[in-house]
Amino acid sequence: MPTSILAHCTARRAAHRTVQCAAFRGVVSTALTRYGAWVSVIGSTVVFALAHGINLALIPAIVVGAINGILLVRTKSVWPGVIVHAVNNGVSTILIALAG
């Protein structure tokens, strides 16, 4: 795969993940905040995890979703969650590449 195509695909994935984190944390969590911090964290975690499908990614998505929800409540920013999501995706991609 040419380097430019790889760079383009990587940039698109990064943009998609940023928008996804902003949607779940910035919209869903914020909408649920009126019911309390824990409802916000749990509700957005469930929606986030189910959006990844009922498959092998469900449990890791619950963990990452919960971490991101807690980070949002504590920092009042979606960016720490974006970083956690990016690191998680990067590590899992490397592990899959090494295993395959």
N, C-alpha and C positions, 0 to 999 in steps of 0.2 A: 504494500500500500504506500503510495507516495506520501511524503512528509506533509505536503499541503492538505491532502485529504484527511490525514490523521489529525492535524491541527484543527481543521474545520470541525470534524466530528467531536473532538474534545471540547472545543469552544461551545458548540451547540449543547452538548450534555451539561456543561457547567451552567449555561444560561437556563436550561430547563430545570435543573435542580434548584437554582436560585429562585426562579419563579414558583416552583413547587413549595419550597420552604416558606416563601413570602405568603403564598396562598393559605397554607395550613396554619402557620403561626400568626401571620398578620391579619387574616380574615377570620378563620374558624376560632382560633384561641381568643382573639379579641372579642368576638361576638359572644363567646361563652363566659368571658370574664365577669359579666354582670351577675352570674350565679356563683361566683367565688373562684379562687385560684385553682383549687383541686378539680372542680368541674371542668374548668378550662383545660387543664393539663390532661385529665383522663379523657374527656370528650374529643379533644383534637388528636390525642394519641390513637384512639380507636379509629377515627376517620382516616388518619394518616396510614395506619397499618392496613386497614381494609382496602385502601386505594392501591396498595401494593399487591393485593390479591391474596386469596387463601392458598398459600403454597409455602415452599421452604423459606421464603422471605418474610413471612408473617411475624415470627418471633423476633428476629433482628429488627424489623420495622417497629414493633411495639417498644423494644428497648430504646432505639434511636429516637422514636417519637416522644417517649417519656422524658428522655434526657433533654431533648430540644424544648419540650414544653416547660420543664423546670427552669432551663436556662432563660427562656423568654420571661417567665414570671420574675426571676431574680434580676435579670439585666435590663428588662424592658426594651430589648432589641432582638430582631430576628437574626442578626449576623452571627452570633455565636452558634446558633443552630445550623446555619448555612455551612459554617466551617466543620462542625461535627458531621453533618451529612456528607460533605465532600470527602472528609478523611475516611469515614466508613465506606463510602463507595470506592475510593481509591484502594484501600486495604483489601476489600473483598475482590476487586478486579485483579489485583496482583496475586492474591491467593488462588483464585480460579485459574489464572494464567500459569502459575507455577504447578498447580495440580494437573492441569490438562496437557 
